[in-house]
Amino acid sequence: MAFGLPSLEDRAAWLGRIGEPGAHDSIASGSRILLDVDAIEAPVGSPGSHRGWLRVAAWNAERCRYLDASLELLARVDADVVLLSELDSGMARSGNHDVPRRLAEGLGLGGAFGVEFVELSIGDAADVVSADASGMTTNDRGLHGNAVLARGGVRDAAVLRLDEGGDWFTADRGQPRVGGRMAVAGVVTIAGDVDLTVVSFHLESRSTADERGAQFARLLAAVDDRFGSGPCVLGGDANTFGVAIAELADRAAVQRMRCEEPTRFSWPVGHEPLFEEAARRGFSWIDSNVVAPTTNHDAGGLPDHVPLHLDWLLTRGLEARRPAVVPAVDGRGSPLSDHELVAVSVRPST
């Protein structure tokens, strides 16, 4: 790691401070690991520039528990740029692998990983059961976050923090963490000499549409402040539920909403202010996404009666074509994540 990794003793001490006023801010402000990127070098001889159409994929890998099968999926997609969220690094629940680095090495890509959370436990209740069954009950590094990977790697990589953090620094959710939602971004060169900013983001799941809109506005402002307002592609899990998350459990209410508006959940644009924020900054989503759900209910954790479209690719200064939702399944059809993979091809606007 390129940044200061908290020790087991650090994490145990932090866990003991849950409930202490101001503890999270004090811990987070002294943790460079929440601000720095872990750079992953591209293989020697990788191209420094991309020509023609650039294929971009985004995927919430849900911790990437199935590393080998996930590598096979990403190899089949064969994207030039891969924007990943919910990646573990040194978590028992995913075999204590450094997942971002293993994916990069397996795909022949370079890039950067940024920390969303320093995990202070094994994870949620299902993770604890899984860890007990495997006998792997200690996290090596205890990190969880996002990554940008690309052929030839990325330049000028940076972590962009999207909230004050601390909402997960509690025992009430059963998964105590230090940190908060974030994005990781970098630059690749396309069409010979055009700098393209590539951004992997993850918005808060326990949020209202207005809160997601505010968080996305903060992301877009951070991108422009750090990289300028030029060509850009953003990809990630926006958690665009289209309603308050608690309402998704009400099957009758969901059915009524779908009768009134059949695409309410598979294209929730009109119910999510973040798209207004995107349009104000010059971003488009029409040609880079399909009207379809991007969730895999069979993986568990998501309502099985709502066709949710949570994952998006947004572009600025680019032509976009061939948007797709790619089933995130292994060779036997078993889900690798509770999210499908989304992809699009882009090139500079003419």
C-alpha positions in Angstrom: 0.0 0.0 0.0 1.1 3.5 -0.8 -0.5 4.9 2.4 -0.5 4.4 6.1 -2.3 1.1 6.8 -4.0 1.1 10.3 -2.8 -1.7 12.4 -5.0 -4.3 14.1 -4.4 -2.4 17.4 -5.5 0.9 15.7 -8.7 -0.6 14.5 -9.4 -2.2 17.9 -8.9 1.2 19.6 -11.2 2.9 17.0 -13.9 0.3 17.6 -13.7 1.1 21.3 -14.5 4.7 20.6 -17.9 4.1 19.0 -20.4 6.4 20.7 -17.8 8.9 21.8 -18.7 12.4 20.5 -16.4 13.6 17.8 -14.5 10.3 17.7 -15.1 9.6 14.0 -14.0 13.0 12.8 -10.9 12.8 15.0 -10.0 9.4 13.6 -10.7 10.2 10.0 -8.9 13.5 10.0 -5.7 11.8 11.1 -6.0 8.9 8.5 -4.2 9.6 5.3 -5.5 6.3 4.0 -8.8 7.9 3.4 -7.3 10.5 1.1 -4.4 8.8 -0.7 -4.6 6.4 -3.7 -3.0 3.0 -4.0 -1.4 3.2 -7.4 -1.3 0.0 -9.5 1.3 0.1 -12.2 0.3 -1.1 -15.7 2.4 -3.8 -17.3 5.6 -2.7 -19.1 4.9 -1.9 -22.7 1.2 -1.0 -22.2 -0.1 1.6 -24.7 0.0 5.2 -23.4 -3.0 6.3 -25.6 -6.2 4.9 -26.8 -7.5 5.3 -30.4 -10.9 4.7 -31.9 -13.8 3.8 -29.7 -13.0 3.3 -26.0 -15.1 0.6 -24.2 -15.9 1.5 -20.6 -17.4 -0.8 -18.0 -18.7 -0.1 -14.5 -19.5 -2.7 -11.9 -20.4 -2.9 -8.3 -18.7 -6.2 -7.5 -20.2 -6.6 -4.0 -16.9 -7.2 -2.3 -15.7 -9.5 -5.2 -16.0 -12.7 -3.2 -15.6 -14.8 -6.3 -12.3 -13.5 -7.6 -11.5 -16.0 -10.3 -15.0 -16.0 -11.8 -15.1 -12.2 -11.6 -11.8 -12.1 -13.5 -13.3 -14.3 -16.2 -16.4 -12.0 -16.5 -14.2 -8.9 -16.9 -12.0 -10.6 -19.4 -15.0 -11.5 -21.5 -16.2 -7.9 -21.4 -12.8 -6.8 -22.5 -13.2 -3.1 -21.6 -10.4 -0.6 -22.0 -11.5 1.2 -18.8 -13.0 -0.6 -15.8 -14.7 1.4 -13.0 -15.2 -0.7 -10.0 -17.0 -0.2 -6.6 -17.4 -2.3 -3.5 -14.0 -3.9 -3.7 -12.3 -5.4 -0.7 -8.6 -5.3 0.1 -7.5 -7.7 2.8 -11.0 -8.7 4.0 -11.6 -12.2 5.3 -15.0 -12.4 3.6 -13.3 -12.2 0.2 -10.3 -14.4 1.0 -8.1 -11.6 2.3 -7.0 -10.9 -1.3 -5.9 -7.5 -2.4 -8.8 -7.6 -4.8 -8.0 -4.4 -6.9 -4.4 -5.5 -7.5 -5.4 -9.0 -8.3 -8.0 -7.9 -10.8 -5.5 -5.4 -12.4 -2.8 -8.0 -12.7 -5.2 -10.7 -14.0 -6.5 -8.3 -16.7 -3.2 -6.7 -17.6 -4.4 -3.2 -16.5 -3.0 -0.4 -14.3 -4.9 2.1 -12.2 -5.7 3.2 -8.7 -7.6 2.1 -5.6 -9.2 4.4 -3.1 -10.5 3.5 0.4 -14.2 4.1 1.1 -14.2 2.5 4.5 -11.7 1.0 6.9 -13.7 -1.9 8.2 -13.6 -2.5 12.0 -15.3 -5.9 11.8 -15.6 -9.0 9.6 -18.7 -7.4 8.0 -22.4 -7.9 8.2 -24.2 -10.9 9.7 -23.9 -12.9 6.4 -20.1 -12.2 6.3 -19.7 -13.4 9.9 -21.4 -16.7 9.0 -19.3 -17.1 5.9 -16.1 -16.3 7.8 -16.9 -18.9 10.5 -17.6 -21.5 7.8 -14.3 -20.8 6.1 -12.2 -20.5 9.2 -10.9 -17.2 8.0 -12.0 -14.8 10.7 -9.4 -12.0 10.7 -9.0 -9.2 8.2 -5.5 -8.6 7.0 -6.0 -5.0 5.9 -9.7 -4.4 6.4 -10.2 -2.0 3.5 -13.1 -1.5 1.2 -13.4 1.0 -1.7 -13.4 1.8 -5.4 -11.0 1.5 -8.3 -10.3 2.8 -11.8 -8.4 0.4 -14.0 -7.3 1.0 -17.6 -5.1 -0.4 -20.3 -1.9 1.6 -19.9 -3.0 2.7 -16.4 -4.2 6.2 -15.3 -2.5 9.5 -14.5 -3.1 12.0 -11.8 -5.3 9.7 -9.8 -7.2 11.1 -6.8 -9.7 10.2 -4.1 -12.8 12.5 -4.0 -14.7 12.3 -0.7 -18.4 12.7 -1.0 -19.6 13.1 2.5 -18.4 14.0 6.0 -18.4 10.3 7.0 -19.3 8.8 10.3 -22.8 7.5 9.4 -21.4 3.9 9.5 -19.3 4.5 12.6 -21.9 2.8 14.8 -22.8 -0.6 16.2 -26.4 -0.2 15.2 -25.8 -1.2 11.5 -23.9 -4.3 12.5 -20.9 -3.2 10.3 -18.9 -0.5 12.0 -16.6 1.5 9.7 -14.4 4.5 9.5 -14.9 6.6 6.4 -17.7 7.5 4.0 -18.8 7.5 0.4 -16.2 8.5 -2.2 -15.0 8.4 -5.8 -11.7 7.6 -7.3 -10.6 9.3 -10.5 -7.8 9.5 -13.0 -6.9 10.5 -16.5 -6.4 8.5 -19.7 -5.4 9.8 -23.2 -7.8 9.0 -26.1 -7.7 9.9 -29.8 -4.0 10.6 -29.6 -4.0 13.8 -27.5 -7.4 14.2 -25.7 -7.4 13.9 -21.9 -10.4 11.9 -20.6 -11.2 11.9 -16.9 -12.5 8.6 -15.7 -14.4 8.3 -12.4 -15.6 5.4 -10.3 -18.2 6.5 -7.7 -20.5 5.0 -5.1 -23.3 7.0 -3.5 -24.9 6.3 -0.1 -27.5 3.6 0.0 -29.3 4.8 3.1 -30.3 8.1 1.6 -33.2 10.0 0.1 -33.3 11.2 -3.5 -32.5 14.7 -2.4 -29.5 13.5 -0.4 -28.2 11.5 -3.4 -28.7 14.7 -5.5 -26.6 16.7 -3.1 -23.9 14.0 -2.9 -23.7 13.8 -6.7 -23.5 17.6 -6.9 -20.5 17.5 -4.5 -18.9 14.8 -6.7 -19.3 16.8 -9.9 -17.9 19.9 -8.3 -15.0 18.0 -7.1 -14.3 16.5 -10.5 -14.4 19.9 -12.1 -12.2 21.5 -9.4 -9.6 18.7 -9.6 -9.6 17.8 -13.4 -11.4 20.7 -15.1 -14.6 20.6 -17.2 -13.4 18.6 -20.2 -14.3 15.2 -21.5 -15.3 12.8 -18.7 -17.0 9.5 -18.0 -18.5 8.7 -14.6 -19.6 5.2 -13.8 -20.9 3.6 -10.6 -23.6 2.7 -8.2 -25.9 5.7 -7.7 -28.4 3.8 -5.6 -31.2 5.5 -7.6 -34.1 3.7 -5.9 -36.7 6.2 -7.2 -38.4 6.2 -3.8 -37.5 6.1 -0.2 -35.7 2.8 0.3 -38.2 1.8 3.0 -41.0 1.9 0.4 -39.5 -0.8 -1.7 -40.6 -3.4 0.8 -44.2 -2.5 0.2 -45.1 -4.8 -2.7 -48.6 -3.3 -3.2 -47.3 0.2 -3.3 -44.5 -0.8 -5.7 -47.0 -2.5 -8.0 -49.3 0.6 -8.0 -46.3 2.9 -8.9 -45.3 0.5 -11.7 -48.9 0.5 -13.1 -48.9 4.3 -13.1 -45.4 4.4 -14.6 -44.0 1.1 -15.9 -40.4 2.4 -16.1 -40.5 4.0 -12.6 -37.7 1.8 -11.3 -35.9 0.7 -14.5 -35.4 4.4 -15.6 -36.0 6.5 -12.4 -34.5 9.7 -13.9 -37.5 11.8 -13.3 -37.5 10.9 -9.6 -33.8 11.5 -8.9 -32.5 15.1 -8.7 -28.9 13.9 -9.3 -29.7 13.9 -13.0 -30.6 17.6 -12.9 -27.2 18.2 -11.3 -25.5 16.1 -14.0 -27.3 18.1 -16.8 -26.2 21.4 -15.3 -22.6 20.2 -15.5 -22.9 19.1 -19.1 -23.3 15.4 -18.6 -25.6 13.1 -20.5 -26.9 9.6 -19.8 -29.3 9.0 -22.6 -27.0 7.3 -25.1 -24.8 5.6 -22.4 -27.5 3.5 -20.6 -30.4 1.2 -21.4 -33.8 1.2 -19.9 -33.4 -1.9 -17.9 -32.7 -3.1 -14.3 -29.1 -3.4 -13.3 -29.6 -5.5 -10.2 -29.4 -9.2 -9.6 -32.1 -10.3 -7.1 -30.8 -13.9 -7.0 -27.7 -12.6 -5.2 -29.7 -11.5 -2.2 -29.9 -8.2 -0.4 -32.2 -6.5 -2.9 -36.0 -6.6 -3.2 -37.0 -9.4 -5.6 -40.0 -7.6 -6.9 -38.5 -4.3 -8.0 -36.5 -4.0 -11.3 -34.0 -1.5 -9.9 -31.7 0.6 -12.1 -28.9 1.6 -9.7 -25.8 1.6 -11.9 -25.1 4.3 -14.5 -22.5 5.6 -17.0 -22.6 9.4 -17.6 -20.6 11.2 -20.2 -19.5 14.7 -21.1 -17.8 15.8 -24.3 -18.1 12.3 -25.7 -20.2 10.4 -28.3 -21.6 7.3 -26.7 -22.9 4.1 -28.4 -23.6 0.4 -27.7 -24.8 0.7 -24.1 -25.3 -2.6 -22.4 -26.3 -4.4 -19.2 -24.1 -7.5 -18.9 -25.3 -10.2 -16.5 -22.7 -10.6 -13.7 -22.8 -14.4 -13.5 -20.2 -17.2 -13.6 -20.0 -20.0 -16.2 -22.9 -21.8 -14.5 -25.1 -18.8 -14.4 -24.7 -18.2 -10.7 -24.6 -14.5 -9.7 -21.2 -12.9 -8.8 -22.8 -9.8 -7.3 -26.1 -8.2 -6.5 -25.4 -5.8 -9.4 -25.0 -6.4 -13.1 -22.2 -4.8 -15.1 -22.9 -1.8 -17.3 -20.8 -0.8 -20.3 -20.7 1.7 -23.2 -18.3 2.7 -26.0 -17.2 6.4 -26.2 -15.0 8.7 -28.3 -14.5 12.4 -28.3 -17.4 14.5 -29.7 -16.7 15.9 -33.2 
